[in-house]
Amino acid sequence: MACKSEDGALGGIEHESSSPLPRASARLYRAGWMRGTSGNISRVIASEPWTMEITASGIPKDQLTEADLVLVDELGNPRAGQSGRPSAETRLHSAICRATGAESVVHVHAVSVILAADLWPAGVPLEGIEQLKGLGLDADGMTVIPVVPNSQDMEELSRWVLAAYQPNVPAVIVANHGCYAWGADIQQAVDRTESLDWLAQLAIARCQLSVGSPASEHTTERRYR
């Protein structure tokens, strides 16, 4: 593969012969959440040394191949001997995995979550909705999806995301940007992304109808400015 060194390995770490990331990227692109070259997905492939596989920057996600995946270390730096450039958000993917124990992260630019963050900048409140199970949460309880402001500084954005992290909520929304969802593998991270989009769409629709929306009970003060 193009990302390997000349002898086919990177310090003993290699890409698998068939990574699930290209297929997952195409699925997310078809959903309309990775327009242009936006969005990125990743997965941890080794613990010693800690190594993550992530989509390369500037590649349309419906055209992504295994040659467009980059191996990075725990700080998001690409391992030697690769031709690809990792996504700009690589450092945040690494921070999420190391803080939460997740094995995979999905980042998309879904319109629904951006609109939901506009309506509930202190966090998107969701209660008594069956689809909460898609995030691994109790359908009968109250959940607030954290919202943080956007930043082009990935160290700063990483700090905000980790400060907002709730151990039982496997997602965060970045205002005017998109969302991150994570899981034990790429399939779970993608499934949770789909559930988050559905829940955000429902919250927006209910707010428009003023039916079953907890918005009036939830403060709109921004927390992380």
Secondary structure, 3 states (H helix, E strand, C coil): CCCCCCCCCECCECCCCCCCHHHHHHHHHHCCCCCCCCCEEEEEEEECCEEEEEEECCCCCCCCCHHHEEEECCCCCECCCCCCCECCCHHHHHHHHHHHCCCEEEEECCHHHHHHHHHCCCCEEEECCHHHHHHCCCCCCEEEECEECCCCCHHHHHHHHHHHCCCCCCEEEECCCEEEEEECCHHHHHHHHHHHHHHHHHHHHHHHHCCCCHHHHCCCCCCCC
